[in-house]
Amino acid sequence: MLDIKIEKIIRSKRKTIALQITDNATLIVKAPFGVDEKRIWEVIQKHSRWIEEKKKEIEARDPKALQKEFVNGEGFLYLGKYYKLYIVDNQEIPLKFEDGFYLSRDFLDKAKEVFIDWYKKEAFKKISERVKWYAQKSNLKYNKINITSAQKKVGFLFFKWKLKLFMETYNGTYFCNRLCCCA
């Protein structure tokens, strides 16, 4: 057998086998109910080079981006650049950004949630500007924009006539990649 460890096998009513490398470089296999382990290992062996490449890619990532400690001086990405975190007293709002992140000490126990909320609001502002620009340029109307916490899915914005705007995430910044008609 190969020197590849399967973290988890998820069985469902799917028709194909899918291999997923997680953010901590582990392998998850998604397989149909009726597929035996021998067939799963055949697929893993066929794609072993891809699995190893992805694992190495993940393990080589900048460790600063992986685990955050929410302490003074910790770096956080915003629009492709790292900014320092400052824990401050006497700040009315939980988090503010002024060439650095200023987190109120009163919200230190909820820092992760505060940051996620702040990033969602900022993403909404930036994405809304781009969506409005593309909609005007293409003479289209859209109903709404949703910012979710989807872990692995590309964000979709539904326009009239089933037009979808795909967005990609790169280095902490959001940008519109392409418009495509799905009608």
C-alpha positions as CSV (number, residue, x, y, z in Angstrom):
1,M,0.0,0.0,0.0
2,L,0.9,3.6,-0.3
3,D,2.3,5.8,2.4
4,I,-0.8,8.0,2.4
5,K,-3.1,8.1,5.4
6,I,-6.8,8.7,5.0
7,E,-8.1,11.0,7.7
8,K,-11.8,10.2,7.0
9,I,-14.0,8.5,4.5
10,I,-17.4,10.1,4.0
11,R,-20.0,7.9,2.2
12,S,-23.0,9.4,0.6
13,K,-25.4,9.0,-2.4
14,R,-22.8,10.5,-4.8
15,K,-21.7,8.7,-8.0
16,T,-18.0,9.4,-8.0
17,I,-15.0,9.3,-5.6
18,A,-13.7,12.7,-4.6
19,L,-10.3,13.4,-2.8
20,Q,-10.0,16.5,-0.7
21,I,-6.8,17.8,1.0
22,T,-7.8,19.8,4.1
23,D,-6.1,23.0,5.4
24,N,-4.1,20.9,7.8
25,A,-2.8,18.6,4.9
26,T,-4.9,15.6,5.7
27,L,-6.8,13.5,3.1
28,I,-10.6,13.1,3.1
29,V,-12.2,10.7,0.7
30,K,-15.8,11.2,-0.3
31,A,-17.2,8.0,-1.9
32,P,-20.5,6.4,-2.9
33,F,-22.0,3.9,-0.5
34,G,-21.3,0.9,-2.6
35,V,-17.6,1.4,-3.3
36,D,-15.2,-0.9,-1.5
37,E,-11.9,0.1,0.1
38,K,-9.9,-1.6,-2.7
39,R,-11.4,0.7,-5.3
40,I,-10.8,3.8,-3.0
41,W,-7.1,2.8,-2.7
42,E,-6.9,2.4,-6.5
43,V,-8.1,6.0,-7.0
44,I,-5.7,7.2,-4.3
45,Q,-2.8,5.4,-6.0
46,K,-3.8,6.9,-9.4
47,H,-3.8,10.4,-7.9
48,S,-0.9,9.9,-5.4
49,R,1.3,12.5,-7.1
50,W,-1.5,15.1,-6.9
51,I,-2.1,14.3,-3.3
52,E,1.6,14.6,-2.4
53,E,1.9,17.9,-4.3
54,K,-1.1,19.4,-2.5
55,K,0.1,18.3,0.9
56,K,3.5,19.8,0.3
57,E,1.9,23.0,-1.0
58,I,-0.2,23.3,2.2
59,E,2.7,22.5,4.5
60,A,4.8,25.1,2.8
61,R,2.2,27.9,3.4
62,D,3.1,30.9,5.6
63,P,2.6,29.7,9.2
64,K,1.6,33.3,10.2
65,A,-1.6,32.8,8.3
66,L,-2.6,29.5,10.0
67,Q,-3.2,30.0,13.7
68,K,-3.9,33.4,15.3
69,E,-3.3,34.1,18.9
70,F,-4.9,37.6,19.2
71,V,-1.9,39.1,21.1
72,N,-0.2,42.5,20.6
73,G,1.9,42.5,17.5
74,E,0.2,39.5,15.8
75,G,-0.1,40.0,12.0
76,F,-3.4,39.9,10.2
77,L,-3.9,40.1,6.5
78,Y,-6.0,42.8,4.9
79,L,-6.0,43.4,1.2
80,G,-2.8,41.4,0.7
81,K,-0.8,43.1,3.4
82,Y,-0.1,42.2,7.0
83,Y,-1.1,44.6,9.7
84,K,-0.3,44.4,13.4
85,L,-2.9,43.9,16.1
86,Y,-3.0,46.2,19.1
87,I,-5.0,45.3,22.2
88,V,-6.4,48.6,23.6
89,D,-8.4,49.8,26.5
90,N,-11.2,52.4,26.4
91,Q,-12.4,51.7,22.9
92,E,-16.1,51.7,22.3
93,I,-16.2,49.5,19.2
94,P,-14.9,46.0,19.3
95,L,-12.5,46.3,16.4
96,K,-11.3,49.2,14.3
97,F,-8.8,49.4,11.5
98,E,-6.4,52.4,11.1
99,D,-3.2,51.2,9.5
100,G,-3.4,48.4,12.0
101,F,-6.1,46.5,13.9
102,Y,-7.2,47.9,17.3
103,L,-9.1,45.3,19.3
104,S,-10.9,46.4,22.5
105,R,-9.6,44.4,25.5
106,D,-13.3,44.0,26.5
107,F,-13.8,41.7,23.4
108,L,-10.5,39.7,23.7
109,D,-12.4,36.6,24.7
110,K,-14.5,36.9,21.5
111,A,-11.6,38.1,19.2
112,K,-12.1,35.4,16.6
113,E,-15.8,36.1,16.1
114,V,-15.1,39.9,16.1
115,F,-12.5,39.5,13.4
116,I,-14.7,37.2,11.3
117,D,-17.6,39.7,11.6
118,W,-15.3,42.6,10.6
119,Y,-13.9,40.8,7.6
120,K,-17.4,39.8,6.4
121,K,-18.5,43.5,6.6
122,E,-15.4,44.7,4.7
123,A,-15.8,41.9,2.1
124,F,-19.4,43.0,1.6
125,K,-18.3,46.6,1.0
126,K,-15.6,45.6,-1.5
127,I,-17.6,43.0,-3.3
128,S,-20.7,45.2,-3.5
129,E,-18.7,47.8,-5.3
130,R,-17.4,45.3,-7.8
131,V,-20.9,43.7,-8.3
132,K,-22.4,47.1,-8.9
133,W,-19.7,48.0,-11.4
134,Y,-20.2,44.7,-13.3
135,A,-23.9,45.0,-13.2
136,Q,-23.9,48.5,-14.6
137,K,-21.3,47.6,-17.2
138,S,-23.4,44.6,-18.4
139,N,-26.7,46.4,-17.9
140,L,-27.9,43.7,-15.5
141,K,-29.8,43.7,-12.2
142,Y,-29.0,41.6,-9.1
143,N,-31.2,40.7,-6.2
144,K,-28.8,40.4,-3.3
145,I,-25.3,39.7,-2.2
146,N,-24.6,37.2,0.6
147,I,-21.3,36.9,2.5
148,T,-21.2,33.5,4.2
149,S,-18.7,31.4,6.1
150,A,-18.6,28.6,3.5
151,Q,-15.4,26.8,4.0
152,K,-14.6,25.4,0.5
153,K,-17.2,26.7,-1.9
154,V,-16.9,29.5,-4.4
155,G,-19.3,32.4,-3.6
156,F,-22.2,32.8,-5.9
157,L,-24.3,35.9,-6.5
158,F,-27.5,35.3,-8.3
159,F,-28.5,37.8,-11.0
160,K,-31.6,37.9,-13.1
161,W,-31.5,35.3,-15.9
162,K,-29.4,33.0,-13.7
163,L,-26.2,34.9,-14.2
164,K,-23.6,34.0,-11.7
165,L,-20.6,36.0,-10.6
166,F,-17.7,33.9,-9.4
167,M,-15.3,35.3,-6.9
168,E,-11.9,33.9,-5.9
169,T,-10.0,34.5,-2.8
170,Y,-6.3,35.3,-3.1
171,N,-4.0,36.3,-0.3
172,G,-6.9,37.5,1.9
173,T,-8.4,39.8,-0.8
174,Y,-11.6,39.2,-2.8
175,F,-11.9,40.0,-6.4
176,C,-14.2,39.2,-9.2
177,N,-12.9,36.6,-11.6
178,R,-15.4,36.3,-14.4
179,L,-19.0,36.6,-15.3
180,C,-20.6,33.7,-17.0
181,C,-24.2,33.1,-18.2
182,C,-25.7,29.9,-16.9
183,A,-29.1,30.2,-18.6
